[in-house]
Amino acid sequence: MTMVEPVIYTTPTCQFCKMAKAFFEEKGVTYEEKDVVSDLEARKEMINKSGQLGVPVITIGNNVVVGFDRHALEHLLEEK
């Protein structure tokens, strides 16, 4: 089964976003990054998916993780 590439909605100064990106890099998982400061469409997409203004918001398939939750992300990666 092919894993759906995670999408990380970020801002340039967010430390938790940096931790999430480092987590995926450590696991060898490619991801798409969307900067919600410079990309208005990405910001709207993030709010529609999560109901949140805070970052990071991470989507893996239909799953949405708000914030950097290592345990939840590891669990989602194991399922794929």
C-alpha positions, 0 to 999 in steps of 0.5 A: 500500500502506498502512503499518502504524502503528508502535508504540513501547514507551516509558518517560517517562525514556528518551532513546532513546525520545524520539529514536525519537519525534522520528525518526517526527515528522521523517518525518511518520509517525504512531505509537502510543506505549505506556508500559510503566511505567504499562501492564502489558498493554503491558509484557507485550506488549512482552516477548512480542514482543521478549524484552526488558525494555529500551526502546524496542521498536518494531514495524512490522507483524511487524518488531521493532526493539530500541533506536533504530536509525535505519538499520533504521527507515529501511529498514523505512519504505522497504519499506512 
